[in-house]
Amino acid sequence: MASEVKEITSTPPIQLISDGSDLLDWNITGAAGGVGNIGPNRLDYNLLPVDTISNGHGGYISTSYQFSGVTIPPGTAATDTYQRWIYVTTTRDGNGKIEDYRQKNYANCQWFGTLEPGTYKLIIEYINPYYWLYSTIAALANGENPYYTLFDSGGNILVDDTDFLDEADETVSPITFYRKVKTFTLSASTTVGLLSKIYPNSQDCAYRFMIFSADTPETSFTLSAYTATFSGDTCWQPYSIVIPLKIKSVSGGITSITIPINAPLQAGSSVSLASTGITIPTYYGRNTITCETDVAPSIYIKYKELEPIPMWAEERPAQISIYDIHEPQSGYDHNGIAILAPSEVISEKEDKGRWDLTLAHPCDEWGKWTYIACQNVIKVNGQLYRIDETETILDADTEYISAHAKHITYDMADYWIEEAVFSAAGGEDYITQLNAHRVQDFPNQQPIVGEYVFDITSDLTGQMECQITDQSIIESIFGADNSLTSRYGGEVFRDNFHLSVNNDMEGAPEGNAFSIRYGTDLTGISFKIDMSEWVTNLIAVDNYGNMCAMWYDPAGSEWIIHHHKTKRVHFTYSDHAVNMAYMYDPAEWIGPGAEMTDDLARLITDALSYWETVKTPKITIVVNTAHIKGDPKYKDYIDLQNYDVGYKGTVYVEHLGIDVEMKIVSIRRNELTGEAVQLALGNTRASLIRQTVMSQTIVSPNSIAGKNTANNQTVQQELFNTQTALMSQNIDGMELFSISDLERRSINELEG
């Protein structure tokens, strides 16, 4: 496909469709407050000039970032700027002693840092491969121990260690790694400074200080250098300020790039490809570039854009392989028992629903069609499907076999749960306990082939309840009314043996993946509003006798409700709730004088989650691609083929005059060509049909919102009437308003 050079200047996130090559150019400009993140080590190193350390008895101490051969942790960059050992040398007088006459105060500090409130650890690491280090008072002419002190900018002492090495002897023997940790806590943002004094006995040693958050993990290491072996723990990283970028692809790929800077970028300051030499890669297809800093920069990029592949464009090469029922889980990286040559392969994938495949294959002379047997596995464009139905058609005109197959994750439809009642701390724990409640085979019922093991993950949080009877693992995660996703939300991502239920779909771009317009002139696209499962009055009860309710108040709404559509749902819990976190006013939900309990708060929380799934009529937009070929006004719909089920975006619905958040709920695709035969968009749980309905979330009988609803709607009606009166005066009055505003009035209203 042809590529065109494009340029974008914007604050992140930035979306682009790339040919997969590196950015041709980039520039990041700062903003007020400073753009950039300080790394985990919060202590900045400043080397002291020699003349800042007083000469004692004719000697001197010099420092520099040098210490060859010692790389800790092993495997990190063996450079002075990364390791940052403070290399200390001394010229001794005749007594073999040298002194540092600096006063103990903030003004003489060597290193500085700015810390937010929290608990930190101040760490010294010391390496001594050659000679001794004085550690006690006896050998020093000025009667001073080696020490280090951490001050705040007001001169207050935060950490004061007057026994540098905690050694009883005058010296630390050579060939030594030593580490010491001091913990301190700050209650406010604080600038700190560190002063240290160290006295080498003979020629040289090296040390470094660092400040990390107290919960920073340590890494154990062993290192051979200078004819000795050093071992210990470390969390070392040099002080750094960086701009962290992430480049994400719609297929789930993520590349992290850190741009080092000397100081946070202020407005007018910038860093670029030319100044750093750092190249930024992209993925083939749609990319999203994000910048994870507190202050957002302005980013300029220059790149090669890949033109979207039309749905009816040239065929994409597709290899379709078939595997025997006995294929082990790790064995799908080869071509299987045959590479098929089907005449048709259609997949249909739904959000939290079916994902299956139909295939037609001629009865070929090589006998490939004979491998298309139930329970064998087909691999199509990287995804695995297990055949569950076949039919052979043999007549005078044609001979072929057809097959139906389900995505491999539906193997878990046979992993059965007879009964499961439990509480879980988040989605990961919920899934773990589901698996623990599976019905196990009896000893004499071992399968012919070992079952596959699926990796199921979740980042959902919060206390969760489960009560399941006679359900499979897969429908207990999504599909059933009492499934994990039905009760607690989450987006389902499936990729062969991996399945995740996360707050945001795994691999999906942040924000809107698409933004399109629906108008009544788009004749090749159908628009449907379904109220059959809409609930306007929800009553929730539990097995402990608690009850709550929530409903719409339709008074004054343009969306007329003839009568309430009531539904009663029953929540069953394994035990009483304990220490529920809630911010509910009992008067809003259960009437004056009622008492809010942990059990009731839990019921309200779960009922609200369920309410989100039923409180909105369903909007569906179906795109049949055969009807829109070659028409440029459908370009945005054509681009939808680059996305997957579950990706979200915004649709502007002209005749309703609103933006609706929608997501791709199903894709029917010709797997031989990659052509999306049909796509369906459906509104998400947070979407609403009309602007006037947007304010009608949940209205309880005694809430302030409920009491004010009628007043608010009266004001809206008065405004509507005033505008109508202006329109009805003359043509000039009508011209003040948009066509959509005029269309909301009847002819009789406009004629006055």
C-alpha positions, 0 to 999 in steps of 0.5 A: 500500500502507498504511504503518505508523509503526515504531520501532527502537533497535539497534546497526547494521546495522539492517534495515527495510522502508520506504515510501521516505520520509525517516526521521521521526526519528533519534537516535545515542547514543555509547558508551565509547571514543567514536563518530566518525571523524576525517576525512582532515585530522588537524590541528585548527584553534584560532584564537589570541586577539589577546593571545596574540601579543605586541605588538611596537613597538605593533603586533598580529597578528589571525587569523580564518577569513575570506578571501572570493573564494578557494575552493580546490579550486574547487567546494567550499563557499565558507564560512569553516568549510570553507575555513578560511584563517587571515586575518592582518592587521597594524598596523605601527609607524613602521618597518613591522615587527611581531614575534611574541615567542612561545617555540618550544615545544609549549605555544605551539602553535596546532593539534593532532592525534592520529595513528596509526602511519604516514607523513604529509605536513604541508602549508602553503598560502599565498595573497597577493592584496594585499601582500608577506609577509616571508620572510627575516631582513633585514627583521625587527627581532627577527632571526627568520625566519618558520617552522613547527615540528611537535612531539609532546606531549613537546616533541620536534621532528618537523618544523622548517622555518625558511625558511617560503617557500624564497624568496631575496628578502625578500618574496613578490610579491603575487598568489601561491599557494604550497604546501609539503610536509614528510613525516614518519613515526610508529611509535606513536600520537602527539599533535602540535602545530604552531607557526607564525610569519608576518609580513605586510608590509602588511595581509593574507594568508592561509594554512592548514596540514593533515596528511594520510596521505602517499598522499592524492591531489592535485587540480590546479586553476586559479582566477581571483580578484583580477584574477589566476589562481592554479593549483596542486595541493591535497588540502584538506579541513577537519578534521572528526569525523563519524559516517558512515552508509550506507543501502543498498537490495536493488536496489543503491542506496547513499546516504551520510550524514555527521553532523558532531560536535564530538567523538567521542560518549561514552556518554550523549552523542547527536546527533539530527535535532532537533540537526542538522536532517539528514534521512536518506532511505530507499529503497522496500522493504528497507533496511540502515543501517550505521555505519562507525565503530570503536565502534558507537553505538546508533541510534534510528529512526522510519520508515514501514514498507511492508507486503510485497506478498503473492505473490498480491496485485494485479497489478503493472504490467509493460511488455514491449517487443521490439527488433530484432536490429539494436538498438545496445547504447545503444538500449534506453531506448525502447519498441522496435518494439512493446509486447507484450501476452503472456498469460504471461511466466515467468522462471527465475533460478538462482544461477550458472546459467540465467536465461531466460524463456518467453513466450506471446503471442496472434496478435493482429490488430495483428500484434505477435506477428510481432515475436517472432522469434529473435535479437530482444530482449525487455525485461521489467521492465528486463532484456533477454533474447535469443530463441533459440526460437519456436513458433507454435500455430494450431488451432481453439481457439487461436492463439498464439506461444510463445518462449524467451529467455536473459538478454542476458549469455548472448550471452557463451556465443558468445564462445569460448576455444579455449585459455587457460593463464595466471596472474592476480593476482586476479579482475579480471586473470583476466577481462581475460586471459580476454577476451584469449584469445577466438577472433577472427573472420576478416576475411571473417566479420564479424557483421551486427550489432556484438557487445555489450561487457560490463562484467565486474568482480571484487574477488576477490584472490590468485594464480589459475591458469587452464587452459581448452580449448574453453569460452565466456567465460560458462562460464569465469567460472561454470558449468564445473568449472574456472571462476573461481567453481568454483575461487576462489569469489565471488558472481555478479551480473548486470544486463544488460551488467554482470556482477560476481564479488565476495566478497559479492554486489553490491547484497546486504544485509550479513549475513542478508537473511532468517531463517526456520524450517523445520518438518515441519508446513509441508506446502506446503514440501519439504525435500531432502537430496542426497548424490549429489555429496557427497565425503568423501575428496578427492585432489588432484594437479597437473601437477608431481607434487604430491599432497595429500588431505583427508577427514572422520573419521566415527567417532562421528558421528551422520551415519553414512557407510557408506563414503568417497565418494572423488574425485580432481581434477587441477589444471594450472598454467602455471608453478611457483609463486613466493613462495606465502604459506602457514601449513600444517604439512607433517606435517598434509597430506603426512606426516612428513618431507615438504617444503612447497614453493611448488608444493605450497602452491599445490595445497593452497590450490586443493584447499581451495577446491574442498573447500569446494564438495563437502564438504557434502551439499546441502540444498534447500528448495522453496517452491511458493507456490500451496500456502501462500496465506493461511496466516499461518505462512508469512509469512517465506517470503512475504517472500522474494519481496522478495529476489534470487537469491544473497541469504543468510539463516538457516534453523532446521531443527527436526528437525535442531535446527540453524541452516543458512546458506542462500541463494536459489538459484533463483526462478521468477517471473510477470513480469506480476504480480511473483508468485514462483511458486516459490523454492528455498533451498540451503545455502551452502558453509560450511553443515553438516547436523548439529551433530556434523558442524560440527566435522568440517571437514578432518581430516588423518592427523597433525594435532592435530585429527585425533588428538583427534577420537576423544577428543572424540567419545568424550566426546560419546558419554558425555554422550549416554549419561548423558542417556539414563540420566536420561531412562529413570529416570522421567517427571521425568527426561524433563521435564528435556529438550527434545522434540528431545533425546527424539526422538534416542533410541529407545523401547528406550533411553528404557525403559531 
